[in-house]
Amino acid sequence: MSEPLFAHAHDGREPEKAFAGWFEGTTHVLPVRIYYEDTDTSGIVYHANYLRYFERGRSDFLRLAGVRHLVMLEGETKLVWTLRRIALEYMRPARVDDLLHVRTRFTELAGARMTGEQQVVKGADLLATARVEAAVITLDGRPRRVPKDIVEKMTPYLSAPSE
């Protein structure tokens, strides 16, 4: 049997990358299908679910960039990512069965913090945006510098902030 013309990231050959989206330059794109469970009684996506979609976008960005969340728990000093700040703006509703794309860009990585911008789009329509600031902390809540190996993996993916 010959190789398929196009190999997909979800074909099971690389479980770490399965269903994790793709990069367009320095922007990570994650497809999200809207299911009935995502909506309120009107069939419109419940507002808090956008936080979940943005989280998935950030997580899969890191995964594809080679940064595993749990690896920071394996060191001598246990470290985790936490959100320091997130600002959301909603423009248009998404509805059941819509295919959305979560677009994630990180714009700065300095000290203990990483900042980024995210969008949820449906085709050419912008539905929601988020400006995010994440930080690395110890398990008792003290800020720590982003580990050097993570800085090295993330630096090629940093992009200029949008206007």
Secondary structure by P-SEA (a helix, b strand, c coil): ccccccccccccccccccccccccccbbbbbbbbcccccccccccccaaaaaaaaaaaaaaaaaacccccccccccbbbbbbbcbbbbbbcccccccbbbbbbbbbcccccccccbbbbbbccccccbbbbbbbbbbccccccccccaaaaaaaccccccccc
